[in-house]
Amino acid sequence: MSDARRTALHAAFTATGYVVRAHPLVGGRKHVLRVGAEHPALDAALTAHGFATWAFLTAWNPHAHPRPPRANARLQQRLLALLDAEGRVALSAVGVADDRRWFEESLFVPGLSRDEALRIGGLFDQEAVLWGAVSGRAELVMCSGSVRT
């Protein structure tokens, strides 16, 4: 991948709100996660349920190339099936560009390690995943080269 494309993708991923939809595991409210930010309300809810880490994943638009909605829906179903087969809880989520030009249906997965998040992101040809640990900042982790921000 060219440096220009890598820089553009990093800027796009950073200018995204990672929205975890309301669910009892996250305190019954919506959370908007941001790269490099702390999320104390989410941390408190996850801690109350025994989770110390989390990942924000999608199967949409592999290699950051737009796909038709039906193709993205099929990929997302495969991701959900994989997480289910691994016994993971997956909450409904969506990544939304700050300028609202695009969105990607996503999943918020409590309890996923950084390495597991990278593995799954790689299986679905994703350029990056958002990962975090309780009391830490949300990290944009690039799947190729495992560079973190």
N, C-alpha and C positions, 0 to 999 in steps of 0.2 A: 504494500500500500504506500502511495506517495506521501511525503510529509505534508503536502497541502491538503490531501484528503483526510489524513489523520488529524490535522489541526481543525479542519472544518467539522469533523465528527465530534471531536472533543468539545468544541464550542457548542454544537447542537445538543449534545448530551448534558452539558452543564446548564444550558438554557432550557431545561425541562423540569416540570413538576412531576414527581413520581407519586401518584395519588393512590393511597391504600384506602379502599372503600370501607365504610363502617362495618365492624364485626366485633362480637364479644371478646375475641382474643386480643384486639387492639383497643380495648376500652369502650367499644360501642360507638366510636366516632371516626370520622374520616381524618386521615393524616396526609399532609403533603410533604414529601421528603425532598430534600435538596442536596446536591453534591456538596460535600465539605461542611455540611451543617450538622449540629447535634439535634436530637429529637427527644427531649426528656419525657414528654407525655407518652410517646410510643414506648420508650424504654421502661417506664413504670408499668405500663400495661403488660408488656412482654415478660418482665421480671415476675409479675404477679402470677403468670402462667408457667414459670420455670424456664423461659427461653433467655438465652444470653446473646444470640446472634440472629441475623436475618438476611434474606436476599430478595431482591426485586428482579424478577426474570420475565422474559417474553420469548416467544418463538416467532413473532412477527418479523417480516422483512429481513431474512437472512442476509448476511454480508452488507447490511444497511442499504439494500436495494428494494424499493417498493414492490410489493406483490399484490395481486388481486385479493379482495376481501375473502373470497371463498378459500383461496390457498392459505392465507393467513389463519383463517378459522381452523382449517385442518391441522396446520402445524401446531396451533395452540392446544388443540385437543390431544395431540401426541404428547406435548409437554405435560399437560394435566394428567394424562394416563401414566406417564413415567413417574411423576411425583407420587401419584396414588399407589403405584406398584411398589415404590420405595417406602410407603407408609408415611409420607409427608403431608402435612396440612398445607393447603394452598388457598390463600384468600384472594378474592377478586381485586384487581388493581388496574390502573391505566397510566401510561406515561403520556404527558401532554406538553407539546412545545409551548414555551412562553408566548410565542406569537400566534399560537393556535393553528399553525399551518399543517400540523400532523399530530397524530396520536397513535399509540400502540396498546392494544389490550395486553394486560400483563398479569402476573401473579406475585403476591407477596408471600414468602415462605419463611416462617419463623423456624429458628433452630438449624438453619443450613450453614455449614462452615464456608469459609472463603474458598477453599479448594473444591468443595462440592459445587458451589455456585459457578466457579470457573469451568468445571467439568461439564455441567449441564449447559451453560452458555455455549461452550465449544461444540457440544453435541448438536445444537440447533443453529450453528454457524453465526452466532451473535458476535458483534464486535466488542461489546462490553456488557457488564452487569453492574448493578448497584448493590453494594454489600455493606453491612454494618454490624457492630457489636454494641451491646448496651453500654452507655456512658461514653461512646465514641462518636466520631463524625462519620457520616455516610461517605463511602468510598466508591468512586467510579473505577472499576477494575477492568482493564482492557483484556479481552480473552486471548488475543494473540500477543505474546510477549509478556503477559501478566504484569503490565505496567499499572501502577496505582496512582491515584490522584487524591 
